[in-house]
Amino acid sequence: MSRRRTAPPLRTIATAAVLAVLGALLTVLAPPASASASPSAPAQPAAATAVRGGEALYGASYACTLGFNAVSGGTSYGIIAGHCADVGSTWAVDGESGRVSVGVTSGASFPGNDYGVVRYTNTSLSYPGEVKGSGGAPVDITGAADPAPGMSLCHYGRVGGYRCGTVQAVNLTVNFSGGVVSGLFRSNICSEPGDTGGPAFSGGRAVGIIVGGSGDCTSGGVTYYQPIKEILAAYGLTLS
């Protein structure tokens, strides 16, 4: 079954012990949610000089959230969701006079997994090992951690902003309309369409990236993530 790439969000089914309907978080370009929609709403776009996890990345027709920056062999990369990476070949960020090209997709894995990487080609920008935290303030990421039930977790999405909760379960399987993704973990944190790829972290440790969820931040919901260590190993990357 092919995966839909049109405006309505993808529908998914998660299987652990039970089945639940999920809403994948890849959407067409849309304005950020209002500040009232989140305890810590995303900062308004500004001219990019440093590209951090939590920033909006714009493809030709879709916008996703950047997860984490990483390096390999002196080249800088951005980690994003796979079902986002495989619908765009070039990516841009907000600049002073409009969108600024930032890089190209260099890898994508979906289904089976849900991760991809953007190879940064714009050397006029910097790609620090930081993600957006409360109010958009940078959080320095100094390492990676495996998810575990009960772990404190925060994530940042380009629409839903900064939100925190705890990990509920690990090693879950999700049946997307485009295929099955396994090895995911779930938190009790809500997320919104457009948050796909956003960084999930515990203190200064990267834990995963957002790939789907059920509900929203008005009615409440949960979020599913791809663990970061698997992504780093797959592409031979080290966090910036």
N, C-alpha and C positions, 0 to 999 in steps of 0.2 A: 504494500500500500504506500503510495507516495505521500509525502508530507505537504500540507497546504502552506502556501507562501503568501496568501492574501491577507487583507486587513483583519479579519476575525482571528483572535488568538487561537493557537493550537489547543486541542483538547487531549488530555492524557489520562491514563489510568495507572495508579500506583498499586503494586502488590507487595505486601509484606506478609501479614497473616490475613488481611482483608483487602478489599478493593475500594479505591476512592477516586472520584473524578477530580482531575487537576486541570489547571489552566496554564499552559506554557506561556512564557513571558516575553516572547518576541513579538513586537508590534510595529506597525508602520509609524513614521515620524509623527509625534504628537507633542504638544506643549507640556512642560512640567506640571505636576499637580500643584494646587494651591497650598499655601503654607498650612492651612487648617487641616489638610489631609494627613499630616504627619507631625509628630512631636519635634522632629528635626528635618524640615523640608530641605530639598536640594538647593544649593546656592544657585543663583542665576548665572547663566553662561557668561564667561569673561574671556578676554583675549588670552589664549593659551601660550605660556612660556614653558611650563612644566606639565606633563601629562601624567596624572596619578590614577590609581585604581579608584573607581567610582565615577570617573568622567564619562560623558556620553561620547560614543564613537558612532559616526554617521557613515552608512553605506549609501548606495544609490537610492534605495527606497526604504531602508529600515534603519532604525537606531538601536544600538545595544549599549550595555554598560561594560566598561573595561574592568577586568578583575584585578590582576596584579601585573607588575612589570617584572621582567626576568632577563637574563643574559645567557649567551652561549658563544664562546669563541670570540668575544669582543663585540658581538652584535646584540642589539637590544630588541626585545620582543614584548608584546602585550598578550596576555592570556584572556580569552573570551570563550563564550559558550560555543559548542560545535554547531548547533543548529542555527546559530547566528553567523558563524564564520563561513558556512557553506552557501550563504545566500549573497555574499558580497566579496568582491576581489580587491577593492580599494577602500580605504577608510580615511575619515577626516575628523578634525575637532573644531570647535569654535575659535575663530581668530578675530583680530581687530576689525577686519573688513569682510567678514564672512567665514566660510569654512576653509580650513587649511589642511591640505593633504598631509597625512601622518605616516601611512604605511600600506602594506599589501598583505593579504592572507597568504600564509606560507604553510598552513596545515589545518585540517579539520577532521574530526572523528565523530560521526553521528550516523546511524544509531550504534548500539553497543556501548559506546561512551558518549559523552556530550561535552567536548572541549575542542578548542582551536587556538591557533596563535597568529598574531599579526607581526610581521617583521617591519620594524620601524625604519623608514627611509629618509625622514626629514631630520637632518642633523642640526637644524636651527632650534629645535626644541630639546628639552631634557626629559628624562624618563626615570625619576627617582623611585626608590623602594618605599613608597608611601601610598597610603590610600586615604580617601576622605572619611572623616569621622563625624562627631557631633558638630552640627553647624557647618559642615564642610571643612573643618580644620584638619590638617594632615596628621595621620597616625603613622609612625615609622614601623615598618614591618621588618623584623630582624631574623625570622626563621619560619619554619612550617611545623604544623602539628597534625596528628591524626584526630579525627572526630571521635568523641566518646559520649555515651548517654550521660546527661547531667552537666556537660561542659558549658560554661558561659560562652555566649556567642553574640557577635554583632555583625550586621551586614549593611551595605550601602548600595542603594539602587538609584538610578538617574531620575526615577519618578517617585518612588516611595521614600527616598532619603535614608537617614541613619536610624536603625532600629535594633533593639537588643532582646535577647531571650536565652533559651538553652537548647542544646541538642537533645532531641527526643529518642531517636533511633538511628542505627547505622546499617549498612549493607542491604539497602532496599532496592527493589527492582521496579522500574517504571515502564509501562507500555505506552509510548507515544504513538501518535497516528503515523509517524514515519518509521517506527520500529522500537524495539525494547532497549532500554538503558539500564545497566545494573551497577551495583556498588555505590549507590547514592546514599546520602544521609539526610535526615529531616530535622527541622527545628520548629519551635512554636512561634516563630517570628512571621509576621505578615509580610507580603510583598505585592507589588503592582505590575501590570503589564508594562514592559519597557525596562524592568529591572534585570532582565536576563544578562548573565555574565558578571554581575556585581560581586565585589569581594566580600567574603565571610571570614571573620578573624576573631581570635580570642586574645585580648591584650595586643601584644606586638607580634603574634604568630598567625600566619596565614593558615586557614583550615579548608576553604573550598570556594567555589563560585556558584552563584545562583543559576539553576537550570529550569525550575518550574515551581508551581505552587497551587494551592487551592484556596478559595476565598479571596479577600482583599483586605486593605487596611481600614475600611469603613465597617465591614461586618465581621472582620477577624478571619484568620486563616493560618496556614502553615506553609513552609517553604522547603524545597528540596535542592540539594547541592551536589556537585561533583567534587570529590576530595582533591585538594591541591597536590598532594604528594604524587598521586598517580599521573597527573598532568606533567609535572616536572620530570618524572622518570621517562615518560613517553617521548618527550622531545629533548631530553638531555639538557634541561634548563636549570639555572640557579636563580633564586629570587634576587632582584636588584638590591 
